[in-house]
Structures are given as C-alpha cells and as structure tokens.
Amino acid sequence: MSKEIPVKMIKPEFLDFVNYNICKAYSEMYGREAAAAFFRRVGEIGFQELRKIINFKSSEPFEVLKTVADFLEDMGYLAKIQLTKVSKDEVIIEMFGVSVIKSSIRLTNQGDSPSHFMTNLMFAALKEMCNLRADIQDLLLEQPSDKTGYTKEKWTLRKI
C-alpha cells in the first residue's frame, strides 16, 4: 500500500536560524576575523560546486553576477534580486526578502561575523571568472532592514 508523504519546503526562517547558530559558534570559537576567512572559503567552495550545476554563458562580470543572483533567487535564498549595470565597473544590487537578514544583523550587532553567503559566492565568481574583486558600499541610511529583508548595495569592480 503506497501512500504519498507530503513534503514540506524549508522555510526562510529556518535558514536564518541555522545561519545564526553556525556563524555564532564559529565566531565564538575562532574569532571574527577567522570566521570571515572561513566564510570566504565557503564561498569559494560553493562557487566550485555551483559551476558543476550551472552553465555560465559569459565571463563578462555583470553576467557572472547575474547568473549567481538568478541561482540564489531560484533556490529561495532571497525573494527577489535586481542587478543594475551602472557602468562596466559598477553594479547596483537590490535584494528583497533576504532569508538570513535577521541573523546577519544580529551577528553584526554582537560583533560576530555573518556568513555573507551571497557576497562570498559572488566574490569567488568574480575572482575566478573575471580576475576581479568588488568594493561594496551600502546605499541605505537604515541599512539593512530586518523588517522588509531589503538591502541595496553599490559594487565597484576592480582588477585583482
């Protein structure tokens, strides 16, 4: 007798819960700087894995960022992400409904290192595919908002 078992989807709040616990534990055990380096490495490994499942059709920096952004949106890491190319070396990134925003704000306020999963994944993509790095500037006065999950950044791309 076969009976279908309903599958529940993971809720964004669960990702936020897990993110806080992992980041807090690593920051407490090894310190903020070591945690930040660890999460950069997580981004590098994540990018290696992403290349196995996603076809990057272009090595143009904006297209590389857009491909990563689309993947994260499709997977539910955030509700929506919008990239605007301002110039060849400047991109505005707007994120809506970021799943880990509450934990990231809480960790930052406590002096701990958030995972910056999206950022580190994109940094690794830019480094490996374009030989670029990015400087990030927050573009909101009350940045970011844990109530809306909204954040807006300007990424300035520079040669490594």
DSSP file (Angstrom, degrees, kcal/mol; ACC not computed):
  #  RESIDUE AA STRUCTURE BP1 BP2  ACC     N-H-->O    O-->H-N    N-H-->O    O-->H-N    TCO  KAPPA ALPHA  PHI   PSI    X-CA   Y-CA   Z-CA
    1    1 A M              0   0    0      0, 0.0     2,-0.5     0, 0.0     0, 0.0   0.000 360.0 360.0 360.0 113.9    0.0    0.0    0.0
    2    2 A S        -     0   0    0      2,-0.0     2,-0.4     0, 0.0     0, 0.0  -0.798 360.0-178.9 -97.9 127.9    1.7    3.2   -1.2
    3    3 A K        -     0   0    0     -2,-0.5     2,-0.3     2,-0.0     0, 0.0  -0.991  27.9-121.9-127.7 129.7    0.8    6.4    0.4
    4    4 A E        -     0   0    0     -2,-0.4    -2,-0.0     1,-0.0     0, 0.0  -0.512  20.8-145.3 -71.7 131.3    2.3    9.7   -0.6
    5    5 A I        -     0   0    0     -2,-0.3     2,-0.1     1,-0.0    -1,-0.0  -0.863  21.6-120.8 -96.8 123.9    4.1   11.5    2.2
    6    6 A P        -     0   0    0      0, 0.0     2,-0.5     0, 0.0    -1,-0.0  -0.391  22.4-140.7 -66.3 139.7    3.7   15.3    1.9
    7    7 A V        -     0   0    0     -2,-0.1     2,-0.4     0, 0.0     0, 0.0  -0.883   8.8-150.1-103.6 126.8    6.9   17.2    1.6
    8    8 A K        -     0   0    0     -2,-0.5     2,-0.2     3,-0.0     3,-0.0  -0.802  16.3-128.8 -95.3 136.8    7.3   20.4    3.5
    9    9 A M        -     0   0    0     -2,-0.4     2,-0.2     1,-0.1    -1,-0.0  -0.511  30.5 -99.6 -79.4 150.8    9.5   23.0    2.0
   10   10 A I        -     0   0    0     -2,-0.2    -1,-0.1     1,-0.1     3,-0.0  -0.531  39.2-132.2 -69.5 134.2   12.2   24.6    4.1
   11   11 A K    >>  -     0   0    0     -2,-0.2     4,-1.3     1,-0.1     3,-1.2  -0.625  13.2-122.2 -87.9 147.4   11.1   28.0    5.4
   12   12 A P  H 3> S+     0   0    0      0, 0.0     4,-2.1     0, 0.0     5,-0.2   0.844 112.2  63.1 -55.8 -33.9   13.4   31.0    5.1
   13   13 A E  H 3> S+     0   0    0      1,-0.2     4,-2.1     2,-0.2     5,-0.1   0.821  99.1  54.7 -62.0 -30.2   13.2   31.4    8.9
   14   14 A F  H <> S+     0   0    0     -3,-1.2     4,-2.8     2,-0.2     5,-0.2   0.916 106.3  50.0 -69.8 -42.0   14.9   28.1    9.3
   15   15 A L  H  X S+     0   0    0     -4,-1.3     4,-2.8     1,-0.2    -2,-0.2   0.906 111.2  50.2 -59.4 -40.6   17.8   29.2    7.1
   16   16 A D  H  X S+     0   0    0     -4,-2.1     4,-2.2    83,-0.3    -2,-0.2   0.906 110.7  49.5 -63.1 -42.9   18.0   32.3    9.3
   17   17 A F  H  X S+     0   0    0     -4,-2.1     4,-2.0     2,-0.2    -2,-0.2   0.935 114.5  43.4 -60.7 -50.4   18.0   30.1   12.4
   18   18 A V  H  X S+     0   0    0     -4,-2.8     4,-2.5     1,-0.2     5,-0.3   0.911 111.8  54.7 -64.5 -43.5   20.8   27.8   11.1
   19   19 A N  H  X S+     0   0    0     -4,-2.8     4,-2.5    -5,-0.2     5,-0.3   0.922 108.7  48.4 -56.6 -46.8   22.8   30.7    9.8
   20   20 A Y  H  X S+     0   0    0     -4,-2.2     4,-2.9     1,-0.2     5,-0.3   0.945 112.4  47.8 -60.3 -48.8   22.8   32.4   13.2
   21   21 A N  H  X S+     0   0    0     -4,-2.0     4,-2.2     1,-0.2     5,-0.2   0.909 114.9  44.0 -62.9 -44.2   23.9   29.2   15.0
   22   22 A I  H  X S+     0   0    0     -4,-2.5     4,-2.4     2,-0.2     5,-0.2   0.945 117.5  44.6 -65.8 -48.3   26.7   28.3   12.7
   23   23 A C  H  X S+     0   0    0     -4,-2.5     4,-2.5    -5,-0.3    90,-0.3   0.907 114.5  48.9 -64.5 -42.3   28.1   31.9   12.5
   24   24 A K  H  X S+     0   0    0     -4,-2.9     4,-2.6    -5,-0.3     5,-0.2   0.933 112.6  47.7 -63.5 -47.0   27.8   32.5   16.2
   25   25 A A  H  X S+     0   0    0     -4,-2.2     4,-2.4    -5,-0.3     5,-0.2   0.928 114.5  45.4 -62.0 -46.1   29.5   29.2   17.1
   26   26 A Y  H  X S+     0   0    0     -4,-2.4     4,-2.6     1,-0.2     5,-0.5   0.922 113.9  49.2 -65.2 -43.1   32.4   29.8   14.6
   27   27 A S  H  X S+     0   0    0     -4,-2.5     4,-1.9    -5,-0.2    -1,-0.2   0.906 113.3  47.1 -62.5 -41.9   32.9   33.4   15.7
   28   28 A E  H  < S+     0   0    0     -4,-2.6    -2,-0.2    -5,-0.2    -1,-0.2   0.906 117.3  42.3 -65.6 -42.0   32.9   32.4   19.4
   29   29 A M  H  < S+     0   0    0     -4,-2.4    -2,-0.2    -5,-0.2    -1,-0.2   0.872 134.1  13.6 -74.9 -37.4   35.4   29.6   18.9
   30   30 A Y  H  < S-     0   0    0     -4,-2.6     4,-0.4    -5,-0.2    -3,-0.2   0.515 106.4-106.5-122.3  -8.0   37.8   31.2   16.5
   31   31 A G     X  -     0   0    0     -4,-1.9     4,-2.2    -5,-0.5    -1,-0.2  -0.051  36.4 -76.5  95.9 159.6   37.1   34.9   16.4
   32   32 A R  H  > S+     0   0    0      1,-0.2     4,-2.6     2,-0.2     5,-0.2   0.896 126.1  49.0 -61.4 -45.6   35.5   37.3   14.0
   33   33 A E  H  > S+     0   0    0      1,-0.2     4,-2.2     2,-0.2    -1,-0.2   0.911 112.6  47.3 -65.8 -42.1   38.5   37.5   11.5
   34   34 A A  H  > S+     0   0    0     -4,-0.4     4,-2.5     1,-0.2    -1,-0.2   0.886 112.1  51.6 -65.2 -37.3   38.9   33.7   11.3
   35   35 A A  H  X S+     0   0    0     -4,-2.2     4,-2.6     2,-0.2    -2,-0.2   0.921 108.4  50.6 -64.5 -43.2   35.2   33.4   10.8
   36   36 A A  H  X S+     0   0    0     -4,-2.6     4,-1.7     1,-0.2    -2,-0.2   0.912 112.3  47.3 -61.2 -41.9   35.2   35.9    8.0
   37   37 A A  H  X S+     0   0    0     -4,-2.2     4,-2.0     2,-0.2    -1,-0.2   0.900 110.9  52.4 -65.5 -40.6   38.1   34.0    6.3
   38   38 A F  H  X S+     0   0    0     -4,-2.5     4,-2.0     1,-0.2    -2,-0.2   0.928 109.8  47.7 -59.5 -46.5   36.2   30.7    6.9
   39   39 A F  H  X S+     0   0    0     -4,-2.6     4,-1.8     2,-0.2    -1,-0.2   0.801 107.1  56.5 -70.4 -28.1   33.1   32.1    5.2
   40   40 A R  H  X S+     0   0    0     -4,-1.7     4,-1.8     2,-0.2    -1,-0.2   0.919 108.7  47.9 -62.6 -42.4   35.2   33.4    2.3
   41   41 A R  H  X S+     0   0    0     -4,-2.0     4,-2.7     1,-0.2     5,-0.3   0.877 106.2  56.8 -65.8 -37.3   36.4   29.9    1.8
   42   42 A V  H  X S+     0   0    0     -4,-2.0     4,-2.8     1,-0.2    -1,-0.2   0.913 106.9  50.5 -57.2 -42.4   32.8   28.6    2.0
   43   43 A G  H  X S+     0   0    0     -4,-1.8     4,-2.3     2,-0.2    -2,-0.2   0.888 109.2  50.5 -62.9 -40.0   32.0   31.0   -0.9
   44   44 A E  H  X S+     0   0    0     -4,-1.8     4,-2.0     2,-0.2    -2,-0.2   0.928 113.9  43.5 -65.0 -45.1   35.0   29.6   -2.9
   45   45 A I  H  X S+     0   0    0     -4,-2.7     4,-2.3     1,-0.2    -2,-0.2   0.914 112.4  54.4 -65.9 -41.6   33.9   26.0   -2.4
   46   46 A G  H  X S+     0   0    0     -4,-2.8     4,-2.5    -5,-0.3    -2,-0.2   0.892 107.5  50.1 -57.9 -40.6   30.3   27.0   -3.1
   47   47 A F  H  X S+     0   0    0     -4,-2.3     4,-2.2     2,-0.2    -1,-0.2   0.904 107.6  53.1 -67.4 -40.2   31.3   28.5   -6.4
   48   48 A Q  H  < S+     0   0    0     -4,-2.0     4,-0.5     1,-0.2    -2,-0.2   0.915 113.8  43.9 -58.3 -42.2   33.3   25.4   -7.4
   49   49 A E  H >X S+     0   0    0     -4,-2.3     3,-1.0     1,-0.2     4,-0.6   0.879 109.5  56.3 -70.0 -38.4   30.1   23.4   -6.7
   50   50 A L  H >X S+     0   0    0     -4,-2.5     4,-2.2     1,-0.3     3,-1.3   0.876  99.4  60.0 -61.7 -38.1   27.9   25.9   -8.5
   51   51 A R  H 3< S+     0   0    0     -4,-2.2    -1,-0.3     1,-0.3    -2,-0.2   0.731  99.1  59.1 -64.1 -20.9   29.9   25.6  -11.7
   52   52 A K  H <4 S+     0   0    0     -3,-1.0    -1,-0.3    -4,-0.5    -2,-0.2   0.716 118.2  28.3 -77.9 -20.9   29.0   21.9  -11.7
   53   53 A I  H << S+     0   0    0     -3,-1.3     2,-0.4    -4,-0.6    -2,-0.2   0.563 115.5  59.0-117.6 -12.2   25.3   22.6  -11.8
   54   54 A I     <  -     0   0    0     -4,-2.2     2,-0.7    -5,-0.1    -1,-0.1  -0.959  69.9-137.7-122.6 137.8   25.0   26.0  -13.6
   55   55 A N        -     0   0    0     -2,-0.4     2,-0.8    -3,-0.1    -3,-0.1  -0.849  13.2-151.7 -93.7 113.3   26.2   26.9  -17.1
   56   56 A F        -     0   0    0     -2,-0.7     8,-0.1     1,-0.2     3,-0.0  -0.774  10.1-170.6 -83.3 110.5   27.9   30.3  -17.0
   57   57 A K        +     0   0    0     -2,-0.8     2,-0.3     6,-0.1    -1,-0.2   0.615  66.9  26.4 -80.1 -13.0   27.3   31.5  -20.6
   58   58 A S        -     0   0    0      2,-0.1    -1,-0.1     5,-0.1     0, 0.0  -0.990  54.3-150.3-148.5 151.6   29.6   34.5  -20.3
   59   59 A S        +     0   0    0     -2,-0.3    -1,-0.0     4,-0.1    -2,-0.0   0.210  60.8 124.6-104.7  12.8   32.6   35.6  -18.3
   60   60 A E  S  > S-     0   0    0      1,-0.1     4,-2.3     4,-0.0     3,-0.4  -0.599  70.1-125.1 -69.8 129.9   31.5   39.3  -18.5
   61   61 A P  H  > S+     0   0    0      0, 0.0     4,-2.5     0, 0.0     5,-0.2   0.842 106.4  48.7 -51.3 -46.0   31.4   40.5  -14.9
   62   62 A F  H  > S+     0   0    0      1,-0.2     4,-2.5     2,-0.2     5,-0.1   0.918 113.5  47.8 -61.9 -42.0   27.8   41.7  -14.9
   63   63 A E  H  > S+     0   0    0     -3,-0.4     4,-2.3     2,-0.2    -1,-0.2   0.860 110.1  52.5 -67.8 -35.7   26.6   38.4  -16.5
   64   64 A V  H  X S+     0   0    0     -4,-2.3     4,-2.0     2,-0.2    -2,-0.2   0.949 112.2  45.1 -62.8 -49.0   28.6   36.4  -14.0
   65   65 A L  H  X S+     0   0    0     -4,-2.5     4,-2.7     1,-0.2    -2,-0.2   0.905 112.7  51.8 -60.4 -41.8   26.9   38.3  -11.1
   66   66 A K  H  X S+     0   0    0     -4,-2.5     4,-2.8    -5,-0.2    -1,-0.2   0.882 107.4  52.4 -64.2 -39.3   23.5   37.9  -12.7
   67   67 A T  H  X S+     0   0    0     -4,-2.3     4,-1.9     2,-0.2    -1,-0.2   0.926 112.6  44.2 -63.5 -45.1   23.9   34.2  -13.1
   68   68 A V  H  X S+     0   0    0     -4,-2.0     4,-2.4     2,-0.2    -2,-0.2   0.926 114.0  51.3 -63.6 -44.4   24.8   33.7   -9.4
   69   69 A A  H  X S+     0   0    0     -4,-2.7     4,-2.4     1,-0.2    -2,-0.2   0.913 108.5  50.5 -59.8 -44.8   22.0   36.1   -8.4
   70   70 A D  H  X S+     0   0    0     -4,-2.8     4,-2.8     1,-0.2    -1,-0.2   0.896 109.6  51.4 -61.9 -40.6   19.4   34.2  -10.5
   71   71 A F  H  X S+     0   0    0     -4,-1.9     4,-2.2     2,-0.2    -2,-0.2   0.943 110.4  48.0 -60.2 -48.5   20.5   30.9   -8.9
   72   72 A L  H  X>S+     0   0    0     -4,-2.4     5,-2.2     1,-0.2     6,-0.7   0.880 113.5  47.7 -63.1 -38.2   20.1   32.3   -5.4
   73   73 A E  H ><5S+     0   0    0     -4,-2.4     3,-1.0     1,-0.2    -1,-0.2   0.932 111.2  50.5 -66.7 -45.6   16.7   33.7   -6.2
   74   74 A D  H 3<5S+     0   0    0     -4,-2.8    -2,-0.2     1,-0.3    -1,-0.2   0.855 110.2  50.8 -59.9 -35.6   15.6   30.4   -7.8
   75   75 A M  H 3<5S-     0   0    0     -4,-2.2    -1,-0.3    -5,-0.2    -2,-0.2   0.583 116.3-113.9 -80.9 -10.3   16.7   28.5   -4.7
   76   76 A G  T <<5S+     0   0    0     -3,-1.0    -3,-0.2    -4,-0.6    -2,-0.1   0.616  75.3 133.1  88.5  12.7   14.8   30.8   -2.4
   77   77 A Y  S   <S+     0   0    0     -5,-2.2    22,-2.6    -6,-0.2    23,-0.3   0.856  87.1   4.8 -61.9 -32.3   17.8   32.3   -0.6
   78   78 A L  S    S-     0   0    0     -6,-0.7    -2,-0.3    20,-0.2    20,-0.2  -0.965  73.4-123.6-145.1 160.7   16.0   35.6   -1.2
   79   79 A A  S    S-     0   0    0     17,-1.4     2,-0.3    18,-0.5    18,-0.2   0.884  90.6  -5.8 -73.9 -37.9   12.7   36.5   -2.6
   80   80 A K  E     -A   96   0A   0     16,-1.8    16,-2.9    -3,-0.1     2,-0.4  -0.987  56.6-167.8-157.2 144.4   14.0   38.8   -5.4
   81   81 A I  E     -A   95   0A   0     -2,-0.3     2,-0.5    14,-0.2    14,-0.2  -0.997   6.3-168.0-137.9 135.5   17.3   40.3   -6.5
   82   82 A Q  E     -A   94   0A   0     12,-2.8    12,-2.8    -2,-0.4     2,-0.4  -0.985   1.6-165.7-127.3 125.3   17.8   43.0   -9.0
   83   83 A L  E     -A   93   0A   0     -2,-0.5     2,-0.5    10,-0.2    10,-0.2  -0.923   2.1-168.6-110.4 134.2   21.1   44.0  -10.6
   84   84 A T  E     -A   92   0A   0      8,-2.5     8,-2.7    -2,-0.4     2,-0.8  -0.984  17.0-140.2-123.8 121.6   21.5   47.2  -12.4
   85   85 A K  E     +A   91   0A   0     -2,-0.5     6,-0.2     6,-0.2     3,-0.1  -0.720  24.3 173.3 -82.3 113.0   24.7   47.8  -14.5
   86   86 A V  E     -     0   0A   0      4,-2.2     2,-0.3    -2,-0.8    -1,-0.2   0.863  68.8 -23.9 -85.8 -42.2   25.7   51.5  -14.0
   87   87 A S  E >  S-A   90   0A   0      3,-1.7     3,-1.3     0, 0.0    -1,-0.3  -0.885  82.0 -78.1-154.8-178.0   29.0   51.2  -15.8
   88   88 A K  T 3  S+     0   0    0     -2,-0.3   -26,-0.1     1,-0.3     3,-0.0   0.760 132.3  31.7 -64.0 -21.8   31.4   48.5  -16.8
   89   89 A D  T 3  S+     0   0    0      1,-0.1    68,-2.5   -28,-0.1     2,-0.4   0.155 111.1  70.8-121.6  20.0   32.9   48.5  -13.3
   90   90 A E  E <   +AB  87 156A   0     -3,-1.3    -4,-2.2    66,-0.2    -3,-1.7  -0.981  49.9 174.8-142.9 129.7   29.8   49.5  -11.2
   91   91 A V  E     -AB  85 155A   0     64,-2.5    64,-3.6    -2,-0.4     2,-0.5  -0.994  20.6-145.8-132.9 135.9   26.7   47.4  -10.3
   92   92 A I  E     -AB  84 154A   0     -8,-2.7    -8,-2.5    -2,-0.4     2,-0.5  -0.895  18.1-164.1 -98.3 128.5   23.8   48.3   -8.0
   93   93 A I  E     -AB  83 153A   0     60,-2.8    60,-2.7    -2,-0.5     2,-0.5  -0.963   5.9-172.5-118.1 121.8   22.4   45.2   -6.3
   94   94 A E  E     -AB  82 152A   0    -12,-2.8   -12,-2.8    -2,-0.5     2,-0.4  -0.954   5.8-166.8-113.0 129.9   19.0   45.3   -4.6
   95   95 A M  E     -AB  81 151A   0     56,-3.0    56,-2.0    -2,-0.5     2,-0.4  -0.952   2.6-168.0-121.1 135.9   17.9   42.4   -2.5
   96   96 A F  E     +A   80   0A   0    -16,-2.9   -16,-1.8    -2,-0.4   -17,-1.4  -0.966  69.0   4.9-123.4 136.1   14.4   41.7   -1.3
   97   97 A G  S    S-     0   0    0     51,-0.9   -18,-0.5    -2,-0.4     2,-0.3   0.909  74.4-166.4  62.4  44.6   13.3   39.2    1.3
   98   98 A V    >   -     0   0    0     51,-1.8     3,-1.4   -20,-0.2     4,-0.3  -0.501  14.5-143.9 -66.9 124.2   16.8   38.0    2.2
   99   99 A S  T 3  S+     0   0    0    -22,-2.6   -83,-0.3    -2,-0.3     3,-0.2   0.781  94.4  39.7 -64.1 -29.3   16.3   34.8    4.2
  100  100 A V  T 3> S+     0   0    0    -23,-0.3     4,-2.1     1,-0.2    -1,-0.3   0.086  80.3 110.7-108.9  23.2   19.3   35.4    6.6
  101  101 A I  H <> S+     0   0    0     -3,-1.4     4,-2.5     2,-0.2     5,-0.2   0.907  76.2  49.9 -70.0 -40.8   18.9   39.1    7.2
  102  102 A K  H  > S+     0   0    0     -4,-0.3     4,-2.4    -3,-0.2    -1,-0.2   0.934 114.5  44.4 -64.0 -44.9   17.7   39.0   10.8
  103  103 A S  H  > S+     0   0    0      2,-0.2     4,-2.8     1,-0.2    -1,-0.2   0.885 112.6  52.7 -66.6 -37.0   20.6   36.7   11.8
  104  104 A S  H  X S+     0   0    0     -4,-2.1     4,-2.3     2,-0.2    -2,-0.2   0.915 111.6  45.1 -65.2 -43.1   23.1   38.7    9.9
  105  105 A I  H  X S+     0   0    0     -4,-2.5     4,-2.7     2,-0.2    -2,-0.2   0.932 114.4  49.5 -64.2 -45.5   22.0   42.0   11.6
  106  106 A R  H  X S+     0   0    0     -4,-2.4     4,-1.4    -5,-0.2    -2,-0.2   0.925 112.1  47.3 -60.5 -46.2   22.0   40.3   15.0
  107  107 A L  H  <>S+     0   0    0     -4,-2.8     5,-2.9     2,-0.2     4,-0.4   0.925 112.6  49.2 -61.6 -45.4   25.5   38.8   14.4
  108  108 A T  H ><5S+     0   0    0     -4,-2.3     3,-1.5     1,-0.2    -2,-0.2   0.922 109.9  51.1 -60.6 -45.0   26.9   42.1   13.2
  109  109 A N  H 3<5S+     0   0    0     -4,-2.7    -1,-0.2     1,-0.3    -2,-0.2   0.782 109.8  51.0 -64.0 -26.7   25.4   44.0   16.2
  110  110 A Q  T 3<5S-     0   0    0     -4,-1.4    -1,-0.3    -3,-0.3    -2,-0.2   0.447 119.9-109.3 -88.6  -1.6   27.0   41.4   18.5
  111  111 A G  T < 5S+     0   0    0     -3,-1.5    -3,-0.2    -4,-0.4     2,-0.2   0.665  78.3 126.5  82.0  16.6   30.5   41.8   16.9
  112  112 A D      < -     0   0    0     -5,-2.9    -1,-0.3    -6,-0.2   -88,-0.1  -0.564  65.0-101.3-102.2 169.6   30.4   38.4   15.2
  113  113 A S        -     0   0    0    -90,-0.3   -86,-0.2    -2,-0.2   -87,-0.1  -0.810  27.7-147.7 -96.6 119.4   30.9   37.5   11.6
  114  114 A P        -     0   0    0      0, 0.0   -75,-0.1     0, 0.0   -10,-0.1  -0.370  26.3-114.8 -71.4 164.6   27.8   36.8    9.4
  115  115 A S        -     0   0    0     -2,-0.1     5,-0.2   -96,-0.0   -73,-0.1   0.801  27.0-159.4 -72.2 -28.1   28.3   34.2    6.7
  116  116 A H     >  +     0   0    0    -16,-0.1     4,-3.2     3,-0.1     5,-0.3   0.926  22.8 172.8  44.6  49.8   27.7   36.7    3.8
  117  117 A F  H  > S+     0   0    0      1,-0.2     4,-2.2     2,-0.2     5,-0.2   0.916  70.0  43.1 -57.4 -50.5   26.9   33.7    1.8
  118  118 A M  H  > S+     0   0    0      2,-0.2     4,-2.6     1,-0.2    -1,-0.2   0.937 116.2  49.0 -61.7 -46.7   25.7   35.5   -1.3
  119  119 A T  H  > S+     0   0    0      1,-0.2     4,-2.9     2,-0.2    -2,-0.2   0.933 113.2  45.7 -59.6 -48.8   28.5   38.1   -1.2
  120  120 A N  H  X S+     0   0    0     -4,-3.2     4,-2.1     2,-0.2    -1,-0.2   0.841 112.1  51.8 -67.8 -32.9   31.2   35.4   -0.7
  121  121 A L  H  X S+     0   0    0     -4,-2.2     4,-1.9    -5,-0.3    -1,-0.2   0.919 113.6  44.2 -66.1 -43.8   29.8   33.3   -3.5
  122  122 A M  H  X S+     0   0    0     -4,-2.6     4,-2.7     2,-0.2    -2,-0.2   0.887 110.6  54.5 -68.6 -39.2   29.8   36.3   -5.9
  123  123 A F  H  X S+     0   0    0     -4,-2.9     4,-2.5    -5,-0.2    -2,-0.2   0.934 109.6  47.9 -57.9 -45.7   33.3   37.3   -4.8
  124  124 A A  H  X S+     0   0    0     -4,-2.1     4,-2.7     1,-0.2     5,-0.3   0.894 111.4  50.6 -63.2 -40.2   34.5   33.9   -5.7
  125  125 A A  H  X S+     0   0    0     -4,-1.9     4,-2.6     2,-0.2     5,-0.5   0.931 112.0  46.6 -63.5 -45.9   32.8   34.0   -9.0
  126  126 A L  H  X>S+     0   0    0     -4,-2.7     4,-1.8     1,-0.2     6,-1.6   0.911 114.8  47.6 -62.2 -42.5   34.3   37.4   -9.9
  127  127 A K  H  X5S+     0   0    0     -4,-2.5     4,-1.1     4,-0.3    -2,-0.2   0.948 119.0  37.4 -64.7 -49.7   37.8   36.3   -8.8
  128  128 A E  H  <5S+     0   0    0     -4,-2.7    -2,-0.2    -5,-0.2    -1,-0.2   0.892 127.9  31.2 -73.4 -40.4   37.8   33.0  -10.7
  129  129 A M  H  <5S+     0   0    0     -4,-2.6    -3,-0.2    -5,-0.3    -2,-0.2   0.739 136.1  18.8 -93.2 -23.4   36.0   34.0  -13.8
  130  130 A C  H  <5S-     0   0    0     -4,-1.8    -3,-0.2    -5,-0.5    -2,-0.2   0.461  89.5-123.1-127.9  -5.0   36.9   37.7  -14.2
  131  131 A N  S  <<S+     0   0    0     -4,-1.1    29,-1.9    -5,-0.6     2,-0.3   0.905  72.2 127.4  55.1  43.3   40.1   38.2  -12.1
  132  132 A L  E     -C  159   0A   0     -6,-1.6     2,-0.3    27,-0.2    -1,-0.2  -0.859  46.1-159.9-126.3 159.7   38.1   41.0  -10.3
  133  133 A R  E     -C  158   0A   0     25,-2.8    25,-2.7    -2,-0.3     2,-0.4  -0.836  18.3-132.7-126.4 169.9   37.3   41.9   -6.7
  134  134 A A  E     -C  157   0A   0     -2,-0.3     2,-0.5    23,-0.2    23,-0.2  -0.987   5.0-152.6-131.5 137.4   34.5   44.2   -5.5
  135  135 A D  E     -C  156   0A   0     21,-2.5    21,-2.8    -2,-0.4     2,-0.4  -0.906  25.2-149.2 -99.1 134.6   34.3   47.0   -3.0
  136  136 A I  E     -C  155   0A   0     -2,-0.5     2,-0.4    19,-0.2    19,-0.2  -0.890  15.6-173.6-114.5 135.4   30.8   47.3   -1.5
  137  137 A Q  E     -C  154   0A   0     17,-2.2    17,-2.8    -2,-0.4     2,-0.2  -0.992  24.6-129.8-124.7 125.3   29.0   50.4   -0.3
  138  138 A D  E     -C  153   0A   0     -2,-0.4    15,-0.2    15,-0.2     5,-0.0  -0.521  16.1-163.1 -69.7 139.3   25.7   50.2    1.4
  139  139 A L        +     0   0    0     13,-2.7     2,-0.4    -2,-0.2    14,-0.1   0.220  58.6  82.8-112.9  13.6   23.2   52.6   -0.1
  140  140 A L        -     0   0    0     12,-0.3     3,-0.4     1,-0.1    -2,-0.0  -0.918  66.2-143.1-118.0 146.5   20.5   52.9    2.5
  141  141 A L  S    S+     0   0    0     -2,-0.4     2,-1.0     1,-0.3    -1,-0.1   0.922 106.2  39.7 -69.5 -44.4   20.5   55.1    5.6
  142  142 A E  S    S-     0   0    0     -3,-0.1    -1,-0.3     3,-0.0    -3,-0.0  -0.752 102.8-150.7-104.0  84.1   18.8   52.4    7.7
  143  143 A Q        +     0   0    0     -2,-1.0     8,-0.1    -3,-0.4     2,-0.1  -0.853  57.6   3.4-115.8 137.0   20.8   49.5    6.3
  144  144 A P  S    S-     0   0    0      0, 0.0     2,-0.6     0, 0.0     7,-0.2   0.871  73.3-140.3 -82.1 178.6   19.7   46.7    6.0
  145  145 A S  B  >> -D  150   0B   0      5,-2.1     4,-2.0     1,-0.1     5,-0.5  -0.877  11.7-170.3-104.7 118.1   16.1   46.3    7.2
  146  146 A D  T  45S+     0   0    0     -2,-0.6   -44,-0.2     1,-0.2    -1,-0.1   0.668  88.0  59.7 -77.4 -14.7   15.2   43.2    9.1
  147  147 A K  T  45S+     0   0    0      1,-0.1    -1,-0.2     3,-0.1   -45,-0.0   0.886 121.7  20.4 -77.9 -39.9   11.5   44.0    8.8
  148  148 A T  T  45S-     0   0    0      2,-0.2   -51,-0.9   -52,-0.0    -2,-0.2   0.627  94.0-129.5-103.1 -17.6   11.5   44.0    5.0
  149  149 A G  T  <5 +     0   0    0     -4,-2.0   -51,-1.8     1,-0.3     2,-0.4   0.740  61.1 144.1  71.3  22.0   14.6   41.9    4.3
  150  150 A Y  B   < +D  145   0B   0     -5,-0.5    -5,-2.1   -54,-0.2     2,-0.3  -0.765  19.8 161.6-101.3 139.4   15.6   44.7    1.9
  151  151 A T  E     -B   95   0A   0    -56,-2.0   -56,-3.0    -2,-0.4     2,-0.4  -0.985  18.2-159.3-149.7 153.1   19.1   45.9    1.2
  152  152 A K  E     +B   94   0A   0     -2,-0.3   -13,-2.7   -58,-0.2   -12,-0.3  -0.997  14.6 177.0-138.9 129.7   20.8   47.9   -1.5
  153  153 A E  E     -BC  93 138A   0    -60,-2.7   -60,-2.8    -2,-0.4     2,-0.5  -0.944  25.7-138.9-133.5 151.7   24.5   48.0   -2.3
  154  154 A K  E     -BC  92 137A   0    -17,-2.8   -17,-2.2    -2,-0.3     2,-0.6  -0.964  20.7-159.2-107.4 123.9   26.8   49.5   -4.9
  155  155 A W  E     -BC  91 136A   0    -64,-3.6   -64,-2.5    -2,-0.5     2,-0.6  -0.916   2.6-163.7-104.9 121.6   29.5   47.1   -6.1
  156  156 A T  E     -BC  90 135A   0    -21,-2.8   -21,-2.5    -2,-0.6     2,-0.3  -0.932  15.7-143.7-104.9 119.6   32.6   48.7   -7.6
  157  157 A L  E     + C   0 134A   0    -68,-2.5     2,-0.3    -2,-0.6   -23,-0.2  -0.659  22.0 178.3 -90.0 135.1   34.6   46.1   -9.5
  158  158 A R  E     - C   0 133A   0    -25,-2.7   -25,-2.8    -2,-0.3     2,-0.1  -0.975  33.1-102.3-136.6 147.7   38.4   46.3   -9.5
  159  159 A K  E       C   0 132A   0     -2,-0.3   -27,-0.2   -27,-0.2   -28,-0.1  -0.375 360.0 360.0 -64.2 144.6   41.2   44.2  -11.0
  160  160 A I              0   0    0    -29,-1.9    -1,-0.1   -33,-0.1   -28,-0.1   0.452 360.0 360.0 -81.1 360.0   43.0   41.9   -8.6
